[in-house]
Amino acid sequence: MRAVEITAFGAPDVLRLTERPMPIAGAGELLIRVAASGINRPDVLQRKGHYAPPPGASDLPGLEVAGVIESGDAVAMAQARLQLGDRVCALVGGGGYAQWCVAPVAQCLPVPAGMTDVEAASLPETFFTVWSNVFDRGRLQPGETLLVQGGSSGIGVTAIQLARAWGATVIVTAGSDDKCNACLALGAHHAINYQMQDFVAEVQRITDGKGVDVILDMVAGSYVAREVQCLADDGRLVVIALQGGTHSEFNAGLLLRKRLTVTGSTLRPRSVAFKGAIARALRAQVWPWLASGAVRPVVHTTFVAADAAKAHALMESSQHIGKIVLTW
């Protein structure tokens, strides 16, 4: 099969189209003939040598795919209400940049009716991540307020829509007026251009000094101190990426006085059982929103697999809104 491999750690041009043996599905797994593969920030980190695949995972990059089930564990598929020939999208631990990919059955979801393979491939990584962090760890409730740092990213456009559908008020930050307007069009109630405005002051203004209940943070670093100031009493800060660095200093007194929770997670190393529980929650709660159109995939552009390097360059430029997808 054709696949995109990382030939050495470095810039996007280390990605090369190659030939690899087809994988074989084992117990609890199925084999997908891949039509499209989503691109995510962790793929970029892996390419640079900063995010190794977990033990047992493919060395090929790619954490999400969409395509058709070609073979697999019949018992596991029946339990998941899937069968041969079904169109599915899946979260995987690696190996997504390939024409065939093995996925745990528990981490596969049916492609919503009327959705293309490209749209479906854009769903798993961000939807699993947002559900796990905003709703499970962050415990966002209807009527609460969520602040999303980086609202125009793949994670951001998903968080906006899911939180809005959940009945929360959504505030986002983005790096340009165009990106802010795109976030508002997707359902954000307020958008802050962090290049022009102080997001701490804007959050205080928007919330009449109360602050927000949950923050989804992909920056960390110096942002943490400012985010602690933005949180309401009993607020929750959830860190899922470190684009601003690993070291943070903040006023611990606010942590005590406001009874704050600061937490974080990485999804890729978690167990199949853990990810399977998220998949079941998504199928029950979020897939009906996708079917109704209340939530929709946001794909910025696609690249053929041979142009994976160009796709990564676009990802690193941060000029996109939503997801970038490879097609086979």
C-alpha positions in Angstrom: 0.0 0.0 0.0 1.0 3.6 -0.3 1.7 5.5 2.9 3.4 8.7 4.0 6.3 8.2 6.3 8.6 10.4 8.3 12.1 9.8 6.8 13.9 11.9 9.5 12.9 14.4 12.1 12.6 17.9 10.8 10.7 20.3 8.5 7.7 19.3 6.4 9.8 18.0 3.5 10.9 15.0 5.5 7.4 13.5 4.8 7.7 11.1 1.8 5.2 8.9 -0.1 6.4 5.3 0.3 5.3 1.6 0.0 4.4 -0.3 3.1 2.9 -3.8 3.8 -0.8 -3.7 4.5 -1.6 -4.0 8.2 -3.7 -7.0 9.5 -6.5 -6.6 11.9 -6.2 -8.5 15.1 -8.7 -9.3 18.0 -10.9 -6.4 18.6 -9.8 -4.6 15.5 -10.9 -3.9 12.0 -9.2 -2.9 8.7 -10.3 0.3 7.0 -9.7 1.0 3.3 -8.8 4.7 3.8 -10.4 7.4 1.7 -9.2 10.4 3.7 -6.9 11.1 6.6 -7.1 14.0 9.0 -4.1 16.1 9.9 -3.5 17.3 13.5 -0.9 19.3 15.5 0.3 16.0 17.1 1.3 14.8 13.6 3.6 17.9 13.3 5.1 17.2 16.7 5.8 13.6 15.8 7.4 14.8 12.5 9.7 17.0 14.5 10.6 14.2 16.9 8.7 15.6 19.9 5.8 13.1 20.2 6.7 9.5 19.8 4.0 6.9 19.0 2.9 4.9 22.0 4.2 1.3 22.3 2.7 -1.0 19.7 1.5 1.9 17.4 2.5 2.3 13.8 5.5 4.7 13.2 3.4 6.3 10.4 1.8 9.5 11.4 -2.0 10.1 11.3 -4.5 9.8 14.2 -7.8 9.8 12.3 -9.2 8.3 9.1 -12.4 7.6 7.2 -13.2 4.9 4.8 -14.8 1.4 4.4 -14.5 -1.6 6.7 -12.8 -4.4 4.7 -12.2 -7.0 7.4 -12.1 -7.4 11.1 -13.2 -9.1 14.4 -16.8 -10.1 13.6 -17.9 -10.4 17.3 -16.5 -7.0 18.2 -18.0 -5.4 15.1 -21.5 -6.8 15.9 -21.2 -5.5 19.5 -20.5 -2.1 18.0 -23.3 -2.3 15.5 -20.9 -2.3 12.6 -20.4 -4.6 9.6 -18.2 -5.2 6.6 -18.7 -2.5 4.0 -19.8 0.1 6.4 -18.4 3.6 6.0 -16.7 4.6 9.3 -14.3 7.1 10.8 -11.9 6.1 13.4 -9.4 7.5 16.0 -6.1 5.6 15.8 -2.8 5.7 17.7 -0.9 6.1 14.4 -0.8 4.8 10.9 -3.5 7.1 9.5 -1.4 8.4 6.6 -1.9 5.2 4.6 -4.3 3.6 2.1 -5.2 0.9 4.7 -5.3 1.4 8.5 -6.1 -0.9 11.4 -8.3 0.6 14.2 -9.8 -0.8 17.4 -13.4 -1.4 16.8 -14.3 0.5 19.9 -12.7 3.7 18.5 -14.8 3.5 15.2 -18.0 5.4 14.5 -20.3 5.3 11.6 -20.0 8.1 9.1 -23.1 10.3 9.6 -25.6 10.1 6.7 -24.9 12.5 3.9 -21.3 13.3 5.0 -18.4 12.9 2.7 -15.3 10.8 3.6 -13.2 14.1 3.8 -15.7 15.5 6.3 -15.8 12.3 8.3 -12.0 12.1 8.5 -12.0 15.6 10.1 -14.1 14.4 13.1 -12.4 11.9 15.4 -9.3 13.5 16.8 -11.0 16.9 17.6 -14.3 15.4 18.7 -12.8 12.8 21.0 -10.4 15.5 22.4 -13.1 18.1 23.0 -15.6 15.7 24.5 -13.0 14.2 26.9 -11.6 17.6 28.0 -14.5 20.1 27.9 -17.3 17.8 29.0 -15.6 15.0 31.0 -12.6 16.8 32.6 -14.0 20.3 32.4 -17.5 19.3 33.4 -19.1 22.1 31.3 -22.8 22.5 32.1 -25.6 24.1 30.1 -25.8 27.8 31.0 -22.1 28.0 31.9 -19.5 30.0 29.9 -16.6 28.4 28.0 -13.4 30.3 26.8 -11.7 28.6 23.9 -8.1 29.7 23.2 -7.5 29.4 19.4 -11.1 29.3 18.3 -10.3 28.9 14.6 -8.2 25.8 15.0 -9.6 22.3 14.4 -10.1 21.8 18.1 -11.6 25.3 18.4 -14.2 25.0 15.7 -15.3 21.7 17.3 -15.4 23.2 20.8 -17.5 26.2 19.7 -20.1 24.0 18.1 -20.4 21.3 20.8 -20.5 23.8 23.6 -23.1 25.9 21.8 -25.3 22.8 21.1 -24.9 21.9 24.8 -26.4 25.2 25.8 -23.2 27.0 27.0 -22.1 30.6 26.2 -18.9 30.5 24.1 -16.1 33.1 24.1 -13.1 32.5 21.8 -9.8 34.1 21.1 -8.3 34.2 17.5 -5.5 35.9 15.8 -7.3 38.1 13.2 -10.6 39.8 12.6 -11.3 37.3 9.8 -10.8 34.3 12.1 -12.9 36.0 14.8 -15.7 36.5 12.3 -15.5 32.8 11.2 -15.8 31.8 14.9 -18.9 34.0 15.3 -20.4 32.4 12.2 -19.9 29.0 13.7 -21.8 29.9 16.8 -19.4 31.6 19.2 -21.2 34.4 21.2 -18.0 36.5 21.5 -14.7 36.6 19.7 -11.5 38.3 21.0 -8.7 39.3 18.6 -5.7 38.6 20.9 -3.4 40.5 18.6 -5.4 43.7 19.3 -7.1 43.1 22.6 -6.2 41.9 26.1 -8.3 38.7 26.5 -8.3 39.0 30.3 -9.8 42.5 30.2 -12.3 41.4 27.5 -13.4 38.4 29.4 -14.0 40.5 32.5 -16.0 43.0 30.4 -18.1 40.3 28.6 -18.9 38.5 31.9 -19.4 41.7 34.0 -16.5 40.7 36.1 -17.7 37.2 36.9 -15.3 35.3 34.7 -15.7 32.1 32.8 -16.5 28.6 34.1 -14.2 26.6 31.9 -11.2 27.4 29.7 -9.9 25.1 27.0 -6.2 26.0 26.6 -3.9 24.9 23.8 -1.2 27.4 24.7 -0.1 27.0 28.3 3.1 28.9 29.1 2.5 32.5 30.1 -1.2 32.1 29.3 -1.9 30.1 32.5 -1.4 33.1 34.8 -3.8 35.2 32.8 -6.3 32.4 32.5 -6.4 32.0 36.3 -7.5 35.6 36.4 -10.3 34.9 33.9 -11.9 32.1 35.8 -15.0 32.4 37.9 -15.3 30.9 41.3 -15.1 27.1 41.0 -13.7 27.5 37.5 -11.9 24.8 35.6 -8.8 25.3 33.4 -8.1 22.4 31.0 -4.7 22.4 29.2 -4.4 20.1 26.2 -1.3 21.5 24.3 1.8 23.5 25.1 2.3 25.9 22.1 3.4 28.6 24.5 5.8 26.4 26.4 5.9 24.0 29.4 6.7 26.4 32.2 4.0 28.5 33.9 3.8 30.8 36.9 0.5 32.0 38.4 -1.0 33.5 41.5 -1.7 30.4 43.7 -3.7 32.6 46.0 -6.4 32.9 43.3 -6.4 29.1 43.0 -7.4 29.0 46.7 -9.7 31.9 46.9 -11.7 30.9 43.8 -11.6 27.1 44.4 -10.1 26.6 41.0 -9.2 23.3 39.2 -6.3 23.2 36.9 -6.0 20.0 34.9 -4.8 18.6 31.6 -4.5 15.5 29.5 -3.1 13.7 26.5 -5.4 11.4 24.6 -3.1 9.3 22.4 -1.6 7.1 25.2 -4.9 6.3 26.8 -6.4 2.8 26.6 -8.8 1.5 24.1 -11.4 1.1 26.8 -11.0 4.8 27.7 -11.3 5.9 24.1 -14.1 3.5 23.5 -16.1 5.1 26.3 -15.7 8.5 24.6 -16.8 7.0 21.3 -20.0 5.7 22.9 -20.7 9.1 24.4 -20.2 10.8 21.1 -22.4 8.3 19.2 -25.2 8.9 21.8 -25.0 12.6 22.3 -23.1 14.3 19.4 -23.8 12.1 16.3 -27.5 13.2 16.4 -26.3 16.8 16.3 -24.2 16.0 13.2 -27.2 14.2 11.6 -29.4 17.2 12.2 -26.9 19.8 11.1 -26.7 21.4 14.5 -23.0 20.6 14.4 -21.0 20.3 11.2 -17.4 19.5 10.2 -15.3 22.5 9.1 -12.7 21.5 6.5 -10.4 24.3 5.4 -8.8 22.4 2.5 -7.6 19.0 1.2 -4.3 17.8 -0.2 -3.6 14.6 -2.1 -1.4 12.3 0.0 1.7 13.0 -2.1 1.4 16.6 -0.9 1.5 15.8 2.8 4.5 18.2 3.2 2.4 21.1 1.9 -0.4 20.2 4.2 2.0 20.3 7.2 3.4 23.6 6.1 -0.1 25.0 6.0 -0.8 23.6 9.5 2.3 25.3 10.9 1.5 28.6 9.2 -1.8 28.8 11.2 -3.5 30.4 8.2 -6.3 27.8 8.1 -9.7 27.8 9.8 -10.8 24.3 10.7 -9.3 21.0 9.5 -6.8 20.0 6.9 -7.4 16.6 5.3 -5.3 14.2 3.0 -7.1 12.3 0.3 -6.0 8.9 -1.2 
